[in-house]
Amino acid sequence: MKRKLLGILLALVLVMIPATPVLAATTADVTLTATPKFIAIADNVTSYDFGNVAESATPAMPTAYVGITNTSSIQTDQTISVTATTWAGGVTWAHSETATPGVDTAGLKASDGDGLFDIIVKNGTPNDIKTNLAATTDYSYEVKLFAPTAFGDGIQKSITLRITAAEG
Amino acid sequence: MKRIVVILLAILLVGCSSSNMSPALLPENSRIPVELPLTPQSALSKLANNSWGIFGGVMISNYRAGQEINREISGYEPYYILNKVKEVTENKIITTEIGEERVAVPIHQKLYQGSITNVISITSNNPMDKLVVAGYDETHNLLIVNGFIPATTRIVGITYKPYLSFYLSLETQGRTLGDYIEGDKAWGSIDNPVIEVAPESYAPIYWRIKIPKDAKNIPDKWLVWVHAVVGEPLNKGTINTQINESGFSVMTTDNNSGTSISTSIDYYMSIKVTMR
């Protein structure tokens, strides 16, 4: 009897052991989730004219001259930069990445509505003007020009100032 | 003998319990699209007039090198460009020659529907000009304008309803977001890198991710940025017209001394990926 029982158990063991699963996945799922976010800002000023500037002059926009309406639904970081390395028009001005004027070299500094002009406006590696800005929070800024120490001509110069908003 | 029976029974029980394990991974919860509290349409309605924005936000989990995520395979919810720019004003200096009364004036954005009925206004600071838009050259993006006084220079202002051209790319910015660090932007791409969007409309941004199977040093959690910017103006420097760089309004650049700044806006939104 015992032998018969032992035989049955051995047979069951032999049947079950090969049935133990091989742990190789036959599917490779990727989970995608979509979380709607919305980034949008608008400025109330699309251009500013410093007018005729003297050599080494430092004219500035009035404090909080440019208003940014932020309708983003998420927190954002925002930077300020210029989109070119030179100011266009006639003998172009180089844009200084340190806001240090020179011969046909101009610079810009900005501040976020406090008139301190403590943010250098660069072309490469833009500086932050607002970090961790809460959703739907507006702000304003102003910019100061550091005019060249000497001009190559009297033709108007222009450059584009860019605000970049990124999920923060 | 009893001991042998107990051991065999134990082996049997272990075998039975392990046979209940699933050989495959359980299906993942693919929540695409999720219940969106905010739709592109509702986000569009929140936009300020004459503004634009970006909408979306996709997170990828259980990813491994060699897999491809794209709209054909994955059917994900895309990002969207939202456009509420209803009109654009461009100011240009135009000098006519002797006998010249008709001028082809380049404009920066494409005219909505290619129809001159979408030119809202055209003005000249020379009261002698009687300007009328007679046609539109869609290929070269030129407005054909009659009524110029010959041999004169004036500033012409044109306000029109545009399609706005957006330039899209996957980018890195050199910054992290929480515990996600930037990956290689070459691990993905945008299917439709230039999109023209009509006013009061939105359009999908389709992207794909595929890391080469043999890629090294992949962070456990990485991201890449979807970057959107309004197309830069082309410097079409004909007929003494100079177009400045700007998102929406194009400033006059004239030969008077002075210094001017125009403004524009661009956006970054993340695609976050967690490796298996």
Contacts between the chains, C-beta under 8 A, distances in Angstrom:
chain1	res1	chain2	res2	distance
A	2	B	1	5.9
A	2	B	5	7.8
A	5	B	5	6.7
A	6	B	1	7.5
A	6	B	4	6.6
A	6	B	5	6.4
A	6	B	8	7.3
A	9	B	5	6.4
A	9	B	8	4.2
A	9	B	9	6.7
A	9	B	12	6.7
A	10	B	8	6.5
A	12	B	8	8.0
A	12	B	12	5.5
A	13	B	8	5.7
A	13	B	11	5.2
A	13	B	12	5.6
A	13	B	15	6.9
A	16	B	11	7.8
A	16	B	12	6.0
A	16	B	15	3.4
A	16	B	16	6.4
A	16	B	19	6.7
A	17	B	11	7.7
A	17	B	15	5.8
A	19	B	15	6.9
A	19	B	19	5.1
A	20	B	15	6.0
A	20	B	18	5.1
A	20	B	19	6.4
A	21	B	18	6.9
A	21	B	19	6.8
A	21	B	21	5.4
A	21	B	22	7.7
A	21	B	23	4.4
A	22	B	23	6.5
A	23	B	21	7.8
A	23	B	23	7.1
A	24	B	23	7.3
A	25	B	23	8.0
A	25	B	24	5.7
A	25	B	25	5.2
A	26	B	23	6.9
A	26	B	24	4.7
A	27	B	24	5.3
A	27	B	25	5.7
A	27	B	27	7.7
A	28	B	25	7.6
A	28	B	62	7.9
A	28	B	64	7.3
A	28	B	67	7.0
A	29	B	25	6.2
A	29	B	27	6.5
A	29	B	28	3.9
A	29	B	30	7.5
A	29	B	62	6.0
A	30	B	28	7.2
A	30	B	60	6.1
A	30	B	61	7.0
A	30	B	62	5.2
A	30	B	63	5.4
A	30	B	67	6.1
A	30	B	69	6.4
A	30	B	74	7.3
A	31	B	28	4.4
A	31	B	29	6.4
A	31	B	30	6.3
A	31	B	31	8.0
A	31	B	60	7.2
A	31	B	61	4.0
A	31	B	62	5.2
A	32	B	30	6.2
A	32	B	31	7.6
A	32	B	32	5.1
A	32	B	58	6.2
A	32	B	59	7.3
A	32	B	60	5.7
A	32	B	61	7.8
A	32	B	69	7.1
A	32	B	74	5.8
A	32	B	76	5.1
A	33	B	31	5.3
A	33	B	32	7.4
A	33	B	34	6.5
A	33	B	58	7.2
A	33	B	59	4.8
A	33	B	61	7.3
A	34	B	31	7.3
A	34	B	32	5.8
A	34	B	33	5.5
A	34	B	34	5.2
A	34	B	36	7.6
A	34	B	56	7.3
A	34	B	57	6.5
A	34	B	58	5.4
A	34	B	59	7.8
A	34	B	76	6.7
A	34	B	77	3.9
A	35	B	34	7.2
A	35	B	57	4.3
A	35	B	58	7.7
A	35	B	59	6.6
A	36	B	34	7.9
A	36	B	36	5.0
A	36	B	37	6.8
A	36	B	38	4.7
A	36	B	39	7.7
A	36	B	43	7.6
A	36	B	55	6.5
A	36	B	56	6.6
A	36	B	57	6.0
A	37	B	55	7.1
A	37	B	56	6.6
A	37	B	57	4.0
A	37	B	269	6.4
A	38	B	38	6.1
A	38	B	43	4.5
A	38	B	46	7.1
A	38	B	53	6.2
A	38	B	54	7.6
A	38	B	55	5.0
A	38	B	82	7.9
A	39	B	53	5.7
A	39	B	54	5.2
A	39	B	55	7.9
A	39	B	267	5.0
A	39	B	268	8.0
A	39	B	269	6.1
A	40	B	43	7.6
A	40	B	46	7.3
A	40	B	47	5.3
A	40	B	48	7.4
A	40	B	51	6.2
A	40	B	52	7.0
A	40	B	53	2.8
A	40	B	54	7.5
A	40	B	82	6.9
A	40	B	267	7.9
A	41	B	51	7.6
A	41	B	53	7.9
A	41	B	265	5.9
A	42	B	47	7.7
A	42	B	48	4.1
A	42	B	50	7.2
A	42	B	51	3.7
A	42	B	265	7.5
A	43	B	263	5.4
A	43	B	265	6.8
A	45	B	263	6.4
A	46	B	246	6.6
A	46	B	247	7.6
A	46	B	248	5.9
A	46	B	249	4.3
A	46	B	262	6.1
A	46	B	263	5.4
A	47	B	246	7.3
A	47	B	249	6.3
A	47	B	251	5.0
A	47	B	260	6.3
A	47	B	261	6.7
A	47	B	262	4.5
A	47	B	263	7.0
A	48	B	260	6.7
A	48	B	261	4.9
A	48	B	262	8.0
A	48	B	263	7.9
A	49	B	258	6.1
A	49	B	259	7.3
A	49	B	260	4.5
A	49	B	261	7.9
A	50	B	258	7.0
A	50	B	259	4.2
A	50	B	260	6.8
A	50	B	261	7.5
A	51	B	258	5.4
A	51	B	259	7.3
A	52	B	257	5.0
A	52	B	258	5.5
A	53	B	257	8.0
A	53	B	258	7.4
A	53	B	259	5.2
A	66	B	263	6.9
A	69	B	48	5.3
A	69	B	51	7.8
A	71	B	46	5.2
A	71	B	47	6.4
A	71	B	48	6.3
A	71	B	53	7.3
A	72	B	53	7.6
A	73	B	38	6.4
A	73	B	43	7.5
A	73	B	46	8.0
A	77	B	175	7.7
A	83	B	232	7.7
A	83	B	245	5.7
A	83	B	264	7.0
A	84	B	245	6.8
A	87	B	259	7.6
A	88	B	244	7.2
A	88	B	245	7.6
A	88	B	253	7.1
A	89	B	253	5.8
A	106	B	259	7.8
A	125	B	174	7.4
A	143	B	261	6.8
A	145	B	259	6.3
A	147	B	259	7.2
A	154	B	256	7.9
A	154	B	257	4.0
A	155	B	255	5.8
A	155	B	257	7.0
A	156	B	253	6.0
A	156	B	254	6.0
A	156	B	255	7.1
A	156	B	256	5.8
A	156	B	257	6.3
A	156	B	258	4.5
A	156	B	259	6.8
A	156	B	260	6.5
A	157	B	258	7.9
A	157	B	259	5.2
A	157	B	260	7.5
A	158	B	244	5.3
A	158	B	245	7.9
A	158	B	251	6.5
A	158	B	253	5.7
A	158	B	259	7.3
A	158	B	260	4.6
A	158	B	261	7.0
A	158	B	262	6.8
A	159	B	245	7.6
A	159	B	261	6.0
A	159	B	262	7.9
A	160	B	244	7.2
A	160	B	245	4.1
A	160	B	246	5.7
A	160	B	261	7.2
A	160	B	262	5.0
A	160	B	263	6.9
A	160	B	264	5.6
A	161	B	261	5.1
A	161	B	262	7.1
A	161	B	263	5.0
A	161	B	264	7.6
A	162	B	263	7.2
A	162	B	264	5.0
A	162	B	265	6.9
A	162	B	266	6.3
A	163	B	263	7.0
A	163	B	264	7.8
A	163	B	265	5.2
A	163	B	266	8.0
A	164	B	265	7.3
A	164	B	266	5.0
A	164	B	267	7.1
A	164	B	268	6.9
A	165	B	265	6.9
A	165	B	266	7.7
A	165	B	267	5.3
A	165	B	268	7.5
A	166	B	173	6.6
A	166	B	225	7.0
A	166	B	267	6.9
A	166	B	268	3.6
A	166	B	269	7.5
A	167	B	57	7.8
A	167	B	177	6.6
A	167	B	268	6.6
A	167	B	269	5.4
A	167	B	270	5.3
A	168	B	177	7.5
